[in-house]
Amino acid sequence: MRVGILTGGGDCPGLNAVIRGIVKSAPKNVEIIGIMHGWKGLIEKEYIELTEDDVEGIHILGGTILGTSRTNPFKAPETRDKVLENIKILGLDALIAIGGDDTLSVAARYHAMGVKVVGVPKTIDNDISNTDYTFGFHTAVNVGADAIDRLHSTAKSHERIIFVELMGRDTGWITIEAGLAAGAHLILIPEFPMTIDEISEILDKRMKAKKYAVVAVAEGFKPTDFDSYVTVEEKTDEFGHIQLGGIAHVLSRIIREKTGYETRAVVLGHLLRGGTPTAFDRILGTKYGVHAMELVLNGEFGRMVALKGNDIISIPLEYGVSVKKFVPYEYYKLAMMFFG
């Protein structure tokens, strides 16, 4: 049996733990083929053979030894068909796709076309449905919380408002958990937009009382009256997503001009993706990899591994990518208790 593995989308702490889990749990009669750079590797037939020696100790490393890309093979009929052709040429009996909603959506479409696919959910945003956590999220929250911790002292020393921008296109899981853990005085996430006046009022009250403030803001946050203040030229990636980044700088400028307080902006960006995964993410990634191989060996294709409580289960692939998992209002309401 020949099984292919690919990692697509943004890199993430814990990806190598998944790869190691798959390879280590594969029986001796199963050959593992690592597809390089996500779906791009299946278009260009770029791959390596993976043995136990190749994955020795990689679970402690960030990123992915297979490389990754945001390639969408369904963007053109030629690339869509090239993937199918190369799966046959490489003699792959099954494919394990490790990625977020874009990578897994592509996997689900190929499964509908007859490819034997198993999915492993990966995103630091933690927004894939029907799984409690995705690996990489825990690490990102820890990095974000540590950064916010460190900014408290400089904000207080200079009596400033500091806007800390964290990743989160459509959901604010990283921002709310890092902000809550590190005691941010205001948390701004895409699920619950505010007006500029509402933001200014909260910060003005905080500054009059405490003389400094730290604001955690998700990159995908957009004030309801944003267009009245800023005109932005939007660029998109291969999956049609707007390329984000910079809302902290925009809010810093607007609030400074509106209130007169001294402000600064810090964009954490890809710092949240990089570095050594936490123990939680190493273990979760390992469990996902082992269970993904079990699904392949049992012939359970079109499934995605998922975490429910302490158990690793599997669900239909489309259940993970049909809708996003958003931060519920009750959770945001809890965070609001600590604003100001």
N, C-alpha and C positions, 0 to 999 in steps of 0.2 A: 504494500500500500504506500502511496506517495501523497503526502499532505503538505500543502503550501500555507505559509503564514505571511501576512502583510500588516504593516502598521501605517495608518493613514491619518491625515489631519495634523493638528498641532501636536508637538511632542509633549511628553507627560511623564513625571516621575512614576515609576512602577511598570512601564512598558517592558523593560528588560526582564522583570520578574515574571511577567506573563509568558514571554518567549521561553525563558528557562523552565517554567512549569510545564509547558507543552512538550518541550524536547525531553526533559527528564522523565516524564510520565509515559512517553511513547514506547510501546513494545519494540523489541529488537527487529521485528519484521516490518516496521513502519519507518519510511524514509522521510525526513523533514526537509522541506525546501523553503528557504527564506527569500521572499520576494522583496527586492530593494525599492525603497522610495514609494511605498503605497501602491495605488492603482497604476501609477506611472511605470512601475517595474513590470507589471503584466502587459502593458502596452508595448514596452520596449524590450521585453524578454530579458530583464536584468535580474539575476538571482544568484544565491549561493546555497550550498548544502550545509546543513547545521547538524553538528554532532554534540555529544555531551561535553566534549572538551571545549567546543566553541562557546558554550553557555556557562562555563565554570565561573562562579562568582559574579556574574553580571547583574544579579538582582539588586546589588547595592548601588549600581550606576544609574544616573539620570539619563534622560533621552532614550534613544532606541538604536541598537546596533544595526538594525535594518534600514535606518534612514526613513524619512517620511516626506510627503508632499500633499498639497491640496488639489490633486488632479481629479477631475471629474470625467470618467470615460464616456459618460452618456451625453457629453456636450456635443459630440459629433458621431454619426453612424459608423465612421471608419474606426474610431478609437473603441467604441462599444464592441464592435465585431472583432477587433484585434485582441481584446482581452479573452474572448471566447476561443479564438484561434490558438492563442498561446497557452491557455489552460490545457488544450488537447495536445499541443506539441510537447509541453513539459510533462504530460502524462499524470496530471494531478487528479487524484481520486476524490479529494476534498480540499476545501479552502477555509482557513480560519482568518477572519477579518477582524482586526483590533482597531477600534476607532470610535469617534463620536457619531452624532446623528447623520452627518454627511456620508462618512465612510460606511456606516451600517445601512443607510438608505440605498446606497449603491449595491451593497451586498444583498439586500432584500430584493432588489430588482433583478439581479443576476440569478438569485434562487428561483424567482418566478419564471426565469428562462431555462431552468433545468440544472443550474450549477449547484453542487452539493456544498452548502455554505453553513458555517457556524459563526456567530458573532460574539465578540467580547467588548463590552461597553467601556469606553475610555474618554474621559473629559475632566479637566480640572473644574469646569463649571458645575458639575454634578446635576445637570439638567436632563439626563436621560430618564424616561419614565419607567416605572415598575421595577426599579432597583433602588435600594436604600442609599447606597453610595457607589460612586465610581472611583477607581484608584487614581491617585494624583490630586484629588480634591483635598484630602487631609494634609498633604504636604504644602499645597498652595495656601491653605488657611493658616498654617503655622508660620510660613514665611511672611504672609501679610500681617499677621498679628504682631510678629517680632518687629517689623518695620514701623507699624503704628506705635508700638511701645516706645521705640527709640525717638519718635518725632514729638512725643509729649513734652520732653524736657526742653527741646529747642524752641517749640512753640511757646512754652511758658516763659522761658528766659527772655525772648524777644517780644512777648505780648502780641503774637501773630495768630492769624487763622491759617492753618495748613490744610490744604485739600490733598488727600491721598487717593490716587486712582488705582483701582484694582481691576483685574479682568472679569468679564461677565457681559456677554453680548446681549442676551435676552433675559437672563435671570441674575439675581443678586446673591446667590448662595455664598460665594467666597466673601463678598463684601460684608454681608450681615454677620457671618460667623467670625471673621477676622475683626470686624469693627466691634462686635459685642464682646469678644474675648479681650480686646485691648482697650476697651473703654472709650471708643470714639464718641464724640459729643453730638454727632449727627451722622446718620447713615442714609445714603441716597442710592436707591436701586431701581432698575427699570420697571418692576412690577407696580411701584407706588410713586408715580411722579408728583412733584410739587411745583408751584410757581416760584419765580425768582423772589417775589415779595415774601412768600412763606419761608423760604430759606433764609432770607435777610433778617426776618423777624426773629427766628430761632437763634441765629448767630449774634444778632445785636443784643438780645437778652443775655446770652452766655457771656459775651465780651464785657458787658456792663457789670456782671456779677463776678466773673473769674479772670478776666483780662486775656484769656487765650482760648483757642478751640482747635480741635483736630476733627476733620470731616472725612469719613470714608465714603468714596463714591465709585460706583461701578462704571466701567467704560461705556456701557450701553445706556446709562441714565440720561434722560433728556427732560429738562423742565417743560411743563405744559405750554409755557409762553416763550420757549427757546427761540423760535423763528423771529420774534420781535426784537431780539438782541443780536443774533448772529446769522450770517448766511454761509453755509458750508457746501463746498463742492464734494459730492459723494462718489467714491470709487468702490467698485465691487470686485470680489474674487470669482473663481470659476464656478462656485455654487450660488452666485448672486448675492452673497452677503456683503453688506456695506463694511468697508474697512474702517474700524473704529480707532480711538485713541486721541487723547487731548482734552477731554471734557473737564479735567481738573484745572488745566490752564485757562480754559474759557470761563469757568465759574470763578476762579481766583480773580481774573480781571474784572468781571461784572460786579462781584461783591465788593471789591476794592473801590470801584468807581461809585457804587451805590451807597456804601456805608462809610467810606473813608478809613476803614481799618486796614492795617498792613496785612497782606496776604502772600502766601507762597503755594506752589503746586509741586507735588512729587508724583511721578508716574512710575509705578512698580513694573507694569508691563510683563515682559518675558522673564523677569526675575522669579515670578510665581511658578513658571514652568520648569525652571532649571534646578540642577543640583541633586543631591542624594535624596531618595524617597524616605519618608518616615517608616518606622517599623510596621505601622498599620498598613501603609500602601504596599510595602514589600510582601506582606502576608496575604493581603487581599488579591494582589496581582498573581501571586503564586497559586492561590486557590482557584482563581478564574482560569488560569492556564491549564491546570490539571483537569478541571471539570470540562473545559472545552474539548480536550483530547478524549475524555470519556464519551462526550456526545458524538464525536466523530466515530469512535470505535463501536458505539451502539447504533450507528446509522440514523441518529436523530438530527436531521439537517433542517435548516430554516429556523433554528432556535438561537437564542441569545442567553448567555449565562447572566445571572443576576444575584444580588445579595438581598435576602429577606431575613431580618433579624440576625441570627448567627449562622444561617444556612445558605449554602450556595445552591440555587435552583436554576431551572431554565424556563424561558417563556418564548412564545413565538416572536421572531425577529421584528415583525412589524409593530408589536406592542411596545417595544422600546423606542421606536422612532416616529410613531404616529403623532404624538403630542409631546411638548416639553413639560418638564416638572418645574413648576414655578414656586417661589417662596409664598407660603400661605399668609393671609392677613394676620392670623393669630400670632404667628412668629414675629412679623414686623411690629405688631402691636406691643409685644413683649419688649422688643428693642427700643421702641419709642419711649418706654418708661425711663430710659437712661439718657434721653436727649437733653441738651442744654447743660 
